[in-house]
Amino acid sequence: MTNQTEDGKGNILIVDDTPENLQVLSATLSDRGYKVRGVINGKMAIRAARSGSPDLILLDIKMPEIDGYEVCTQLKAEPKTAEIPVIFISALDEVLDKVTAFKVGGVDYITKPFQIEEVLARIEHQLTIKRLKRQLIDRNTELQQEIIERKKAEEAAAAASLAKSQFVANMSHELRTPLNAILGFTEVMSRDSLLSHENIENLGIINRSGQHLLELINDVLDLSKIEAGIIGLDERSFDLYQLLDTLEEMFQIKAETKNLQLRFSVDVNVPQYIKTDEKKLRVCLINLLANAMKFTKNGGSIWLRARVEGKQPAASEISPNSSSAEQYLILFEVEDTGVGIAAAEIDTLFDAFVQTEAGKQAADGTGLGLTITKKFVEIMGGEIWIDSVLGEGTSLKFNIRVFPAISSEITVATLQRVIGLEPDRPVYRILAVDDNQENRLLLVKILQPIGFEVREAENGLQAVELWESWQPDLIWLDTRMPVMDGFEAVRQIRAKEEQTKPRTVIIALTASTFEERKGEIIAAGCDDFVRKPFKEQILFDKMACYLGARYIYQELPRLEPGALRRYFAMEKPDSFFLPLLAQMPRSWVQELYSAANDVNEELAVQIVDRISESHPTLAEALKDLLVDYRLDRIIDLTQSSLK
């Protein structure tokens, strides 16, 4: 530890067998504020260094008994004195003498006779180095302590994260299990051709409400999976136009009930077939459109726009499986004329569970939609930002990186409903194992009318007993049950199969959405797994795959890729407008420019209406721009025409 204080510059030990040299140096250094101690031989120097821990030693070389080289060697050999800097002061001026001084541990060398200013400068230089070294050591100590504290905090956070994940897994099971029954039974009941129109509508309300509840639950689960780092990019080729058309249909009814104008507009250069994570893109757009709907008052407007921001060579590390040489950067924008967002709330808008004042007043949602949207956009290689004016509206934009695809890569699903098993097929024995009576009954109601023979078990122990006595072809097995859970049941069945029986197909039914459960389920001995809530078609597909079951279908309407593009507006180029505008009276063009520049939409519509009969082609094109609120485009066109 240093002996330097605010009152003194430092403690210096002078070692010289000539008393006159000691006196001169001691007096000079003392006058300059140093605390000085002098000794006349090597032994005394070593004792003084051990007891006093000076900040610096001025050491003569030629002394009786022990010379300066030996003194320095001994000091450097002891941990207590090894770090004390030693400056040799000697009349020896040969190069070999100086080299020896540095070899034994000296930090500097002053030749006698010396100038006192030189000695002072060299002393201060070494003391400065020592001070800085001490500060560095202290800072390193602090950093090490910070690292220890941070590690403790990380361990505590990891423990909290694990506890949260376990809680979310439990809640997932408890919430999704009854939802499985609610949604499943609405599908079963919708098959009844004798239902009245009113009851069909009631079933639709129940199903939509259940789906909405499921979406809220999935928001929480998605955030947990994002935080756990177990959500990745699932790139597949799909029809972007069809996705957007489906979304427009989804939101159009709600828009009409609120008297909102909903407009989708896609630039002509946006590719129809793209490759990215369709599910994540769909979630992002649904979240933004739902927010716009929620916060836009009756009579307002909502736009969804898409355009290509640019192209660039594909980076192989982004999508190593893509055959395309380039990727597109597509920008999506959802704009509304809603209540807007206060500037003070924008910075926290994407934080989890944070809602704006308008959101709190609406009392709807979890406060996770925008958080998940931002995370998904980042996973898809893009970014998201917002512009909003309180009381006027909001514009949320995000871009994502996509690869172009071709229509042949798109799988077209034929919509069918299973209504029975093909004739001359074996009778398949199906065991439904679930501690929840409603979920067992749902499986019975789905499978028995099709022609499967179904029995039930409410825990793993009953499942093992029924497996031994009845020998089912396939077991639908819940994983979490009392008495004996599904994991233990499948382990016991597999162990018994090794001795006497053929292998039974076992498919787990789980309410967990976490991917790590998949490995646990397969490792236990299951052939596959299905998550709750499930669609009945998934059950039929799995049994066709594992049992070879073949079905009679009722054909439902089929949707080809790109078949629907009602929203898609081809924006006409300048070369279309300018020749037509040139045929118009200059005064009329000036009126249209002034109306657009003043953002007077009603007046602009009236001006365009005046030419509908005489110039219908131009009028129709200008009306399309007005419907899309493209006053900026009208300003540019009329300005160009007036030049």
N, C-alpha and C positions, 0 to 999 in steps of 0.2 A: 504494500500500500504506500502511496506517495506521501512524503512529509511536507510537500509544498502547501503553504497557507496563504491567506489573503494578505497577511502582514509581511511575508518574506517570499522571495522568488524561488527558494529551494535550499536544501541542505547539501553542502559540498564537503567532502573529505579530501584534504590535501596530504599527500604522502611524499616527503622529501627529507633526505638525511642532512640537508644544509639548512640550518635554522634561519639564515637570512632570507632564503627563498620562500620559506614558510611564512615569515613575517610579512614580506612584501605582498605576496598573493593574498594572505588572509586579510590584511588591512584593506587592500583594494576591493576585494569581493564583498567584504563586510560593508564598506561604504556604498556599494551598489545594491545593497538590500539582501544579499545572500547570508544564510547562516552557515558559518564556517567552523570546521574542526581540523586541526593539524596533528600529524604523527610523524615520527622521524625514522621508523624502520618498518620492515615488511610484516613482522609478527603483530606489532601494534595495529597496523593497517587492517589485517585480517580480523582481529578482535573487534576493532571499531566498526568495521563493515557489518559483522554479525550482530552486534548489539544495537547499532544506531540506524541501520538501513538508510544510508544516505541516498540522495537522488542522483549524485554523480561523484566520481572519484577522479582527482587529478593525481597521476601516479608517475613518480620518477622511476628510471630503470636501474641505474647503477647505485645500489645500496648494499651495505654489509649484511652478511648472513643470508638473507633472502633477497634476490633482486626483483625488480618490478615484473619481469616476465613470469616468474614463479608465483608471485603474489596474485597476478591476474589469473593464472592457470587455476590456482586453488579456489579463488572466488567464483570462477565460472563453473567449477565442479560441484558447488553446493547450491541446491535449489533456492535457499534463502537469499543468496547473494548473486546468483547467476544473472539476474536481469538488471543489475546496476551497471549503467554505462561507465566505461573506463576510458579516459583520455590520457595517453602517455605524454609526459613533458620531459624531454631529455636533451642533453648536449650531443648525443649520438645522432649523426645525420647521414649515415650510410643507408643505402637502399635496403640492404639486408636487415638492418636494425628495424626499419619501418615495417618490412614484410613480416618479420618475426612478431612485432607488436600486434599486427592485425590477425596473425594466425592464432595467437593465444587468446584473442577475444576483445582486443581494443577496438574502439569505435572511431578514434581519431588520434592524430600524432602532431604534437607541437615541438618545434626545435628551439632549444635555448641558444642564445638569448632571444627572448620573444618580445613582441609588442603587446602591451596589456589589452589594447582594443581587439587584437586578434584573439587573445585568450577569451575575452568576454563574449565575442561573437560566436566562437566555437562552443563555449559553454551553453549559451542561450539556444544555439541550434540543437544541441543534443537534448537539452531539457524540453524543448518544444517537441522533438520527436518522441520523447518519453511520455509527455502529456497526451499527445495524439494517440500513442499506442495504448495508454491507459483508457482513454475514451473509447477506443475501438474495442478493447476487451470488455469494458462495461456495457457497451452497446450490444456486443455479441451475447453477453450474459442475459441482457434483457430480452434479446431475440429468442434465445433458447428457452427462456421462461415463457415467452409469448407462444412459442411453438408447442410447449407442453400444455399450456392452457387451451390453445386452439384444438389440440388433439383431444383433450378432455371434452371440449365442447362438441367436436365432431362425433365422438363416441356417444355422447348424450343425445345428439341429434339423430344418430343412426338408431339408437334404442327407441327414441320417440317415433321415428319413421316406421320401424318394425311394428311398434305397438299400433300405430295408425293403420298400417297395412292389414294387420290382423283384425282390427276393428272393422275396417272397410270390407274385408272378406266376409266377416260374420254378418254385417249389415246387408251385403250383397245377397247372401243366401236367404236371409230373413225377408227381404223385400221382393226379390225376384221370384221366389217360390210361389207366394200367393198370386203374383202377377201372371205367372205361367198359367195358373188355373183360370184367372179372369179372361185373359186374351184367348186361351185355348178353347174355353167353352163358348165364347162368342163365335168362333169359327165353326164349332160343331153345330151350334144352334142355327147358324146362317144357312146350313144345308137343308133345313126343314122347308119344303115347298109349301106347306100349309100355313106358314106364318103370315099374319096380316102385314100390310104395308107399315102400319104404326109400330108393330113389334120389330120389324126389320130396322126401322129408323132408330128405335130404342137400343137395339143391339149395336148399331153403328156408333151411337153416342157412348155406350159403355166401352167399346173397343177403342175409339179415339181418345177417350179419357184415360184408359189404361196405357195406351201408347204414349200419351203426354207424360204420365207419371213415370213410365219407363225411361223416357228421354231425360227427365230431371235426375233420376237415379244414375243414368249413364254419364251425365255431366260430372257428378261427383267421382264416379269410378274412373272415368277418363283422366281427370286431373290427378288422381292418385297414381294411375299407371304412368302418366307423364313424369310426375315427380320421382317415381321409382326407376325411371329410365327404361321402361320395358315396352314403350311404343315406338315402332319404327316406321319406315316408309314401305307401303305395299303398292308398288307400281304395277298398273295394268292398263291395257288399251281399252278405250271406251269412246262413245259418241258424246262429245261435249254438247252439241246442239240438243240432243235428246234429253240430256240431264237438265239443261236450262229450261226446256219446254215442260218437263215434269214438274220442276219447281214453280214455274209460272202457274200451271194448273193447280198445284197444291195451295198457293197463296191467293189465287184469283177469287175464290169464294169468300174468303175473309175480307179481301179488299172491297168486294162489292157490298158486303154487309156494313162496312164502315164508310161507304161512298168514297173510297180512295181510288185514285188513278194509278194503276200498276203498269209500268212499261219496261219491257226487256229490249235492249238494243245491243247488237253484236256487230263489230266492224267486219267488213268482208274479208279481211286478211287473217281473221282468227281461224285456225284449222278446225275442221269438223271432228276429226278423229285424233285424239291425243293420248299420251301415255303418262300418267302420274297416279297418285293415290286418289281414286274416285271418291271413296267414302269420306276421306278427310276434307276434300274440296266441297263435297255436298254438305257436310256438317258446317263448314265455314260460311257458306252462302245461306244456309237455313238460319244460322244464328244471326247473321246481319239482317236478313230480310225480316225475321221475327221481331228483332228489336225495332226496325223501322216501322213495322206495322203497329207495334205496341205504343210507340211514342209519337205517332202522327195522328192528328185529330181528323175527325170526319171532314171529308171534302178535300183533303190534302193529296199529295202526289209522292210516289216512290218510283225510283228508276234503278234498274240493274243494268250496268254497261260492262262490256268486255272489249278489249282491244289488245293488239300485240304491241308491246313496248320495244322489242328488238329481238334479234337472233344472235347467237354466238356459237362457236365450236363447242361440241359436247366434251365435258371433262369426264374421263373414263372412271374416275373414282366416285363421281356422283351417281352414275348408273352404268356399271360395268356390263350389264346384260343387254344394253340397248345397242341396236344396230345402226341407229341414226347418227349422221356425222354432225348434226347441229341440234340445238335446243332453242325453244322459244321462251321468251319472258312475257307472260300474259298478265295484263292488269285487269282486275275486277273492281268495280265501284258500285256501292249501294248508297244512293243519295235519297234524302227525304226532306219534306217541308215540315218536320215535326217540331217538338218543343226545344230541341237543341240542348247543348251541354255547356255548363258554366266553365270558364277558363280554368278556375281553381280545381275542377274535378277531372280535367283531361289527363293530368299526370298520373292519376291512380286508376284510370278507367280500365286498364288491363290487369289490375291486381285481383287475385282470387277473393271471392266473397264480398267484393266491394261493389256497391250499387250507387248510382247517382241519386240525387234527391227525387228526380222524376221516377226512377226505378223503384225507390222505396214507396212512393205514393201509389205506384201501379200495383205494388204488393204481388208481383208475379215473377217467377224465375228464381234461380239460385245465386245469381251474381257470378256465375262461372262461364257463361257463354262466350264472352269476349276473351277471357283468359285462355280458354281452350282453343278458340279461333287463332289467337296469336301464336300459341305453341304449335298448332297444326301448320300454320303458314310457314313458320320457321323450319319445321321438319321437311316441308315441301320446297325448301330452298328460297323462300321469299321473305318479305317484310310487310308490315301493316302500319298504316298511319291514319290520322283522323283530322278533319277540319270541321269545326262546328261554331255556330253563332247562336247564342241563347235566344230562344223565341223565334228563330228563323229556320233552323234545320241543321242537318248533319250529313257529312259525306265521309264514309269509311272506305278506304282503298287498300287493296293488298295485291301483291304480285306473286306469282309462283313460276318455277321453272318446269317446263314440260317438254316432252319429246313428241314429234309428229308420229302418227300411226296411220295404218291403212285399214280400210273397211273389212278386209279379210281376217284381220286380227280380232275383230269384235265377235264375241259369242252371242248369238241371238237365242234367248230362252223362249221356248214355246210355253205359253201359259196353259196349264192343264190342271184338272182336279181329279184325283183318284176317286173312283166310285165303286171299285171292286177288284178282286183278283181274277186273273185270266182262268178260264175253265181248264180242267185236267191238270191243275197244279197241286202239289202236296198241301196238306193242311199244316200250316206253320204254327208251332206252339210258342207263345210269347209270354214271358213272365215279367210283370210290372212290379218293381220293388221301390217303394217310397213310403216314408213314415207319414207323409201328408195325404190324407184320404182324398182330398179334392184332386191332387195330381194323379193318384192312381186311377180315380174314376175318369179323369180326362183321357188317359191312355186307353182305358177300356172303351170309352165312347168313340174315340178316333179309330181304333183298330178292329173292334168286333164287327161293326157294320160292313167293313171291307171284306171280311171272311177269315180273319185271323182268330185262332183260339187263344184266349187270354186268361191268365190267372194272376192273382195279386199276392204280395207279401209286404208287410209293413216294417220289416227290419231285416238286417243281414242274416240273422239266425234262421228266420223263417225261409229266407231265400235259399240258404244252403239245404235245408230240409226238403223244400219243394223241388229243388234241382235234383236231389237224389231220388225222390219218389216219382217225379213227373217227367224229368229229362226234357226241358224246353229246348227249342232250337236257338232262341235268342233271349237275352235278359236285358231289359232296360233297368239300369241300376242307379239309384240315388247314392251319392257318396256320403252324405251326412245323415246318420240315423241313430236312434238310441239302441240299446242292447248290444248290437254289433253293427259297425258302420260298413259302408260299401267296400272300402279298401280291404278290411279283414275278410269280408265275405268272398271277394274275388280271389284272395290268396288261398283260402281254404278250398274253394272249388277247383282252382288250378292244381293244387297239391293232390286232391283226390283223382283228378283226371289223369294224372301221370300213372296211376296204378291200374285203373279199370275202365274208364269211360272215354268216348271221343270228346273232342274239344267243343265247348259251347261258345257261341258268339256272345260276348258281353260288351255292352256299350253303356258308358257312364252318362248319367244325367246330372249336370252340375250347375249350380247357380253362380259359381265363381267366374269372373271375367279375366282373372289374372293368368297369363300365359304359363307361369311356372307350374300351375296345377296340371297342365297337360302332361308334362314329364312325369309327375307323381302318379297320375292316373294310368298312363301307359306302363310305367314301371311296376305297378301293382298287379298287372295282368289283364287289363281291359284292352279290347281291340280298338276302341275308338271312344269318342265322347261327343256329347251334344250339350250346348249351353241352354239354360232356361232364361227367359221364356223362348220356346221354340215354335217354328212354323210346322204345321202338320206335314207339309211336303218334305221337310228334312227327314222326318221319321221314315216316310215311305222310301226316300232315296237311299237311306242307310240300309234298310232291309232288302232293297233290291240289290245293293252292292254286296252285302255279306251273305244273304240267303238265296239270292237268285230269284226273288219274288218278281212276278210280272203282273202288270195291272191293266185294268180297263179304265180309260180316261174319258172325262167329259172335256171337250176342247173349249178353251176360252179364247177371247180375242188375242191376236198376236201382234206385237209391235215391232216393226222392222227398224234397224238403226237409221236414224236421220229422217224417219217418216214424218215426224212432226217438227215444224219450224215456223209456227204461227208468229212468234215474236220477232223473227229474224228480218231486219230491215236493211235493204241494200241502199246505202247512202250514195246519191248520185254525185259525180265529180264536177269540178268547176266548168269543165268543157261542155257539160250539159246545160248549166244555168246561164253562163255568160252570153252565149248567142241569143238566147230567148230574152234575157233582160235588155240586151241591146236593141231589141225590137220595140221595147216599151217606151212611152213618153218619159223624158228625163224627170219631169215633175212628179210622176207616179213613183219612180225609183227613189227619188229624194224623200217622198212621204214615207215609203216603206223603211228606208234607212233611219229616218228620224224616229219612227215608232219603235223599231227594234233597239235603237241606241238608248231610248228612254225607258226600255223594258216595259213598254205598253203593249202587252200581248193582245188585248181586246181590239185595240186600234189596228194592230198589224193584221189580225184576222179579217177585220172589215175591209182593209185595203186590198188584201188578196182576194176576198170574195167579189170585189168589183170587177175582176178580170176573169172570173170563172167561166163565163160563157164565151168570151172572145179569145181567151188564151187558156184553155182547160189544162193543157200539159204542164205549163209553168205553174199554174195555180195549184194543181194537185201536188207537185213536188214541193212547193213552198209550204203547203199545209202539212205535209209530212214532217218538215223541219219544225214547224210551229208545234205540232203534236209532241215532238221530241224535245221541245223547249230549247231548240238550237238557235236562239236569237243571235248568238255569237257568229254562227255560220252565215246568217242572213246579213249581218253587219258587214262581214268580210266581202260577201258577194256583191252587195249593193255599192260598197265603197269602190270595188274594182270596176264596176260598171260605170260609175260616175267620173272616173278619172279621164 
